[in-house]
Amino acid sequence: MNPSPDPGPREVIIIGSGPSGLTAAIYTARANLQPLVIEGEPSSTGDQPGGQLMLTTEVENFPGFPDGIMGPELMGRMRAQAVRFGAEFITDKATRVELAAAGEHRVFVRDTEHRARAVIVSTGAQSTMLGLPEEQRLLGHGLSTCATCDGFFFRDQHIAVVGGGDSAVEEALFLTKFASNVTIIHRRDQLRASRIMADRAVANDRIEFAWNSRVTAIAGDDRVEGVRLVDTVTGTESELPVTGLFVAIGHRPNTSLFDAQLDIDPAGYLITQGGSTATNVAGVFACGDVQDHTYRQAITAAGSGCMAAIDAERWLEAAAHA
């Protein structure tokens, strides 16, 4: 349902609709807080409705689905559950916020203002990609940004990981549990990872290295079949036949909306108080990947969405009796 322009302050506005935002919507709706969810716009790759799971294929590690479930179907079910309990949705993105130290918070969807006593931020994060035109077509079809999510599908295959930091090495080491061999593609001649992680990678006989290399193209029409590399020193081009490509060059939290209003750590993630989802602004809570640079899993995002909903409900109850 599409609500009319806000006639007065709501109890809760939720910005974002990935696993954390939809879980927060389910919990706040069941608590009769009548949440408004600003779920994002379909044309956006950074904050699309349903979050990053809308870009995945089969999800096998979300509890309750022994045969797996497609990412978009999972998010559709979560959204329907939130609607069932009374959550309202705007299929557009928040364009500006005014978070008050005391009183009502304002969230703008283009020129329309919506006010609420509490705001739950669940805008997520997006993986930094290579910027190649094939990525949109092949994401979820051999191209991935999450070894924990997708490594199982590449048993006994030759796959590659792009990156040279700790995250890339962690992904590569994890993938050796499934793949026959893993090639780490790095644009320099040595890893940027910590010494202990680099040593583990070098010592692993299933890991190979493509040093001084940059991916310039991904081969394959409907699945990854290989990558084209260019030597960053000599300019020589080569082909690397692989059936999977994992990009591990960083994540970017979707926090630009909150610059100068919410505390953000050096990596760009929202800072929450220890043991809580509360931010530095009273009545504003953050959950999911926008504040999690450690786990970044659908199930942990959903769990933190539950936490944010409960924190918001308790805060509203306390504020009402203050």
N, C-alpha and C positions, 0 to 999 in steps of 0.2 A: 504494500500500500504506500502511496506517496502522500505524506502529510502536507497540509497547508502551511504557509509561513507561520513561524512560531508566535503564538498569541501571548506567551508569557514564559517565565523560566521553567524548564523541565527539571526533573531530578537528575537525569544522567544523559549525556551525549557520549557516544562511542565513535571514535574516528578510526576507521579501518575495519576490515572484515575478513581477515585471515582466521586461522584457528583460535588465536587469542581473542580477537574482537568478537567473533561469533560465540565463543564460550562465555565471554563477559556478557553478551547480549542475552544468552539463555538464562544465566544466573540472575541478572538484574531484572529481566522480565518476570521470572518466577517470583521475585521478591516484590512484584507490583510497583516497580520503579519506572515502568513505561519508557524504556530507553529508546532514543533515536540513534540509529546507526547510519553514519555517513560512510557508505561502503566503498567509494571510489568510482571511477568511470571506466567503462569497458575498453575505451581506446587507449588507456594508459598502461604501459608495461611496468611502471614502478609502483602503482597503488591500485591495481585492478581489483574489482570485487572478487573476494575469495582468496586474495593473496597469492603467494608463489605456488601453492598447490594447484592453482588453475593452470600452471604451465607444466605440470608433471603428468606422467601416465599412471602406471599402477603403483599404488602405495601398499606395501606389504607389512610395514612395521607399526601400523596404528592398531592398538588393541581393539578386539571385537570383530575383526574381519579376517577370519582364518584363510579365506581364499583371496585376500587382497581386495582393494577397491580403487577405482580410478580417482585421481585427485579431484577433478571437477565434481564428480558424483559425491564424494565425501563432503566437500564444501557446500554443495547443494542441499544435502541432508541436514547439515548443521544450520544452514540458513533457515530451512523450513521449520526446524525445531524452535529456533528463536522467534519466528513469525507466529508459530502456534501459541506461544506464551505471551504474545502481544507486543513484541519488538516492532518498531517502525523503521523503514529503510528509505534513504535517499540514494539513488544510484547516480552519484556525482561525487566530486572530490571537494574536500575542504580547501579553501583558497587562502584563508587568513584566520588567525585566532587572536583574541585578546583575553589573556588569562589574568584574572584579578587576584591580588593578594588577599582580598576579602570581598565577599559578595558574589555576584553572578559572573560566570565566564561567558564569553561570546565566541561563537564559531560561525564563520561566514562560508556559505556555499555560493560562490560568485557574489551577487549583490544582495542575497537574502541572509539575514541575521537570525541565528538560533541561539537562545540563551539557556544555560543550565547551571545548577548549583554544583554539579560534579562533572568532570570530564575524564574519560578513560582513553588514553592514547594507545592505539594498537596499529600503528602505521607500518610496522614491519621493517624489513631491510631487503635489499636486493643485491645479488651477487654482481661483482664487477665482471663484465664480460670482455671478450676480445675485440668487439666492434666489427665482426665480420657479418656480411649479409646472410650467410647460411645459418647463423645461429638460431634465428627465430624458427626456421623450418625444421631444424634437427634437434632442438631442445626436447628432451624426453624420448628421443629416438637415437640413442647412442651418445648424445651430448648431455652432460650433467654437470651440476655444481655441488653435488652432495654424495660422497662415497658411501656414507652410512646409509643413505636412502636407497641407492641404486647399485651398489657394488655386487650384490648377490646375482644380478642379472648378467654378469660378465664372467661367469665361471669358465675357466680354461680358455680365456681369450687374451689376446694381446691388446692392452689399452695404454693410453697415455694420460699424464697429468701435466697441466701447464702451471708453472709457478716455481718459486725457489725458496719460499719462506717456510716457517714451521707448519702452517696449514697445509701447504702443498705436500710436504713430506709426510705429515700425518695421514693425509688422504692416500698417498702412494703406499705407505706401509699397511694401511687397512686393506687396500685393494689387493695386496699380495695374498690375502687369505682366499681369494677367489680366482684371480687372473693367473694365467700361465706366466706372464711377465708384464712388467709395468715400465714404461719409459717416462722419465721426468724430463720435460722440455723446459729449459731455462735460458733466458736471453744472455746470461753472463757465463763465466767459466768456473764459477763456484757458487754453492748454495748460500742464500742469505739466512738460512735457518740456523738455529742455535747449534753449537758444536755437537751436543749429545744427539740431537735429531739427525744432523747431517751424517754423523758416524754410523747411526743405525741404518740409514738409507744406503750408504756405501757398502756396508757389511751384508746387506740383504742380496742374496744371489738372484732374486727375481726382479730386482730393480736395475734398469739401465739408464743412461743419461744421454740426452741430446744437448750438449753444451753450446753456448753462443747461438742459440736458435730461437726463432720467432715464427709462430704459426701465421701464415698469410692466407690460407684457404682450407676449408674442410670439404673433403670429397664425399659424395654420396647423395643420391636423390631423396630417398625416404629413410635411410639409415646411414650412420657414419661408416665410411669405408676406408678412410685414411686422412692424412693431413699433409699439406704442403708446407715445408719449412724453408726459411732463408737464413743463411749464416750471417749473424750480425757483424762479423769481422770481414769476411771475404765477399759476402753477397751471393754466394753460391746457393742455388736452390736444390732441394731434394724432396723425395716423397717418403712418408712413413706410413705403411699400411697398418691401421689399427681399426678395431670395431667399436671402440669406446674412447671418448675424450672427456676428461674431467677438468674443468677450469677452476683453479684455486689461486686466484690473484687478489682476493680480498672481497669484503662485503661493505656495502654502503648503507647505513641505516637511513630511513626516510624521516629525517629530523629537521629539514630546512624550515618547515612550517613553524618551528618552535624556537628558532634562533633568538637569543637575547631574552627569552622568557623562561625557559627551563634549563636547568644545569645539564651540560653535555660533557662527556669525558673526552680525552684527547683523540680517541678513535672514532668519535662521532655518535656514540650511543647515549641515550638518556640515562641519567643517574637516578637510581631509586634508593630509598633509605634501607638500611640493613634489615632483613627479615620482613620487608614490606614492599608494596608496589608504589608507595607514595613518592611523589617528586618533591622538589623544593617549593612548589606552590600548593597551598592548602586546597584540597578538593580536586587535585589533578593527579591521576594515577597512570602508570605506564606498564605495559605488559607485552609479552612476545618478543620477537626479534629486535624490536626497536630499542630494547634495553638489555638484550642478552647476546653477548659476543662469545659465549662459551659453548652452549649446546646447540642452539639453532635447529631444533627439531619440532615437528608439528605437535607432538604429544607434550613437550615441555612448554610450548607456546600456549596450548590449550590449558594446561595447568596454571600458568601464570595469569591467564584470562580469568579463571575462576578466582584466583587470589585477588585480582584487581576488583572484581565485582563485589566480593565480600568486604574488602577494604573500603570501597566506595559506600556500600550500604551502611557499614558501621560508622563511617565518618558522617554521613548524612544524618543518621540517628543521633549521634552525639551533638552535631551542630543544631539540630532541631530543639535540643533540650539545654543548649548553652545559655 
